[in-house]
Amino acid sequence: MKFKSIATLFVIVLSAFLFSCTQKAPDPVAEKAAIQNVLEKYVVANETQNLELIREVWGKGEDIIVFGTASHEKLVGWENISNAIKQQFKTFRETYISVSDQVININRNANTAWFSEIMNYNFIFEGKAVSYEGIRFTGVLEKFDDKWLIVQSHLSVPNTEDFSD
């Protein structure tokens, strides 16, 4: 009887091991490409003022956060973020964004990622061309149901003051 219990235990442990070995390990190259696609969609959505496309790449919870360029700019929750984006779309025209120096990192379980990039952001505001160069854009994405979504971001504009003597 004791032999049968040990054999059963061995079969269960072996089955669990084999099952865990058959699960496909995350492919970091494919995951980074998927995240890069999300970030590109976000740029296109801003350039074309497509709120539906922005909705596709952002998390929808009340715990998502955007920190803006000014110290008082903190938006929490999809509704607040969405309202700010709508307001931006009402005031900006002909937006063009270029991205450089993009870095994407993924945790070992491939369910959380973080990124940084430099953006040049150009648009028309009240009939005048506006250009911000060297904006630092960073953020965090989480994977939900095999889909990467932005859950936190921060924009900062470089200081233009000269601190040299």
N, C-alpha and C positions, 0 to 999 in steps of 0.2 A: 504494500500500500504506500509506504514511504517513497519507494522508487517511482511510482506513478505520479505522485505529487511533485517530485523534483523534475520529472520529465515534462509534466504539464507546465510548470513554472519556466523551464528552459524554453519550451515552444513559445510561450507568451513573450518572454524577453527577446528571443530571436525574431519573432514576428514584429515586435515594436521596433527593433533595430533595423530590420529590413525595410519597414515602412518609412522610417525616418530617412533612410539612405535613398529612397526613391523620390523623395521630394526634391524638386529642382532648386538648387541654390540660386540666389539672386545674381543676375548678370549686371555688374556695376556699369559696364559700358552702355547697355540698353537702358538701364535706369537713368543714367545721366542724360542720355539722348531724350528720354521722355520728359525729364525735368526741363531741359533746354527748350523743348517744344512748348511746354507750359509758359515759360518766360517769354518766348517769342510771341505766343498768342496774346500775352498781356500787353506787349508793345503794340502789336497790330490793333488790339482792341482799343487802346488809348488813341492811336493815330486815326482810327476810323470812327471813334466815339461809339463803339459797339458794346453797350452794357450787357447784352446777352453773352457775348464772348468773355467779358470780364467775369460774369457770373459762373461760367464754366471752369474757370481756373482758380477761383477763390473758395475757401471753406465758407460754410453758411452759418456757423455757430455764433453764439454770443461771446465766445472767448477768443475770437480772432482779433488781431490788433494791427493798426497802422500808426507808426510814428512819422510825423511830417518833418519838414525842414525847420520849423520854428519850435521853440521849447514848449509852447502850449499846445502844439498840434498832436493830439493823441485821440485816435478813433478806435472805439471798442465795439465789436459786433458788426455783423453784416449790414444791418439797416443803416447804421451811422456811416460806415464806409461807402455803401451804395449811394447814400444821399450826398456825400462829399464828391463822389465821382460824377454824379448827375449835375451838380453845381459847376464842377470844372468843365464839363461838356457844354454847359450853357455859355461859358465865358471864353473858352479857348477855341480857336479855329486853326485849320491847316497845321495840325501837329505833325512834327517829324522827330523821331527818336532814333538815335544811333547808340549801339551798345558796344563796349570794348572791355577787355580785361575780365571776362566772366570766369568765375571759379565756382564749381559745384562740388559739394561733398555729400556723402551718403553714409548713414550709420550702417553697421554690419548686418542688421536685419532688413535693410532696404525698406524701411517704413517711415523714416524721417530724413530730411535733407536740409542743407543750408547753402546759401549762395551769396556771392558778392559780385558786383559789376559796376562799371563806370558808364554813365549815360550822358549824352548830350541831348538836351530837350529843347526843341524849337517850336514856337507856335505864334499865332497872331492873337493879341489881347487888346481889345478896344481899338482895333485898327492899326496897331503897331506891332512890328516884329519883335519878339522876345527870344533870347537865347541864353540858356544856362548850360555851361560846359563843365564837365567833370563832376556831375552829381553822383554821389555814392549811393547805390541802391543795394540793400542787403535784405535777406529774409529767410524764412523757414517754411518748408513744405512738409506735409504729411501725406501718406498714402492711405486712401480710403477706397476699399473695394477695387483695388488695382488701378486707382486713378490718383495721380499726384495733384494736390491742391495747396495753394498758398494759404498759410494760416497766420503769418506775421511778416511785416515788412517795415523798413525804415529808409527814408530818403534824407540825405544831408547835402547841402550845398557848400562847396568849399568857401572858406573865409577869404575874402579878397583884400583884406587889410594887409599892409606890408609891415611886418614886425622887425625888419632889419634896422640896424643903427645907421 
